């Protein structure tokens, strides 16, 4: 079963993932699909912007802890378990390395691994009644997938500690004020708002958008994409 769809609208693509239930949790199979979706834009010279979104009720409640494939890894050797545990890291890295401008549109809750995924994109749109929540440490787990430095780069060390260590729930407008999101809009309107941003990117020459962005991101400590 495929959980990820890609809809192309001229120079804009909308990548949507849906597990078919409100949790929209990130199973290993879904993470591999999202990785493949990101990599499908490698060497793309026509797409200016990509919108990444989940379900209309929730972006994602994080990693699927009940995923049978993940549970089966416990009986595997260390090398096989390590490969499985790298799935989320590879997914986030793949989205960070996408050449077109990436915009995540988040409705409802974006939790744990969902936050890790959104902070791997360039820009984030969130519903005013929506929230971001990183409960891993609160639940005795590690927040990984390379997300901690990305969150810190967006909000600064002190607020990153409140998000990751204290597990504060960051709602729409507060997410914007902290720098965790770029715009808060009416609930249900995040994809439309992301489309407006994407259309601005699509109105510009593709090569110049990508080249200009890469030069901007060469600043020390900034979010970077490969040359």
Secondary structure, DSSP 8 states (H G I E B T S, - for coil): ---EEEEEETTEEEEEE--SSTT--B-HHHHHHHHHHHHTTTT-SS--EEEEE--SS-SB--B-TT-HHHHHGGGS-HHHHHHHHTHHHHHHHHHHT-SSEEEEEE-SEEETHHHHHHTTSSEEEEETT-EEE--TGGGT----TTHHHHHHHHH-HHHHHHHHTS---EEHHHHHHHTS-SEEE-TT-HHHHHHHHHHHHHTS-HHHHHHHHHHHTTSTTS-----
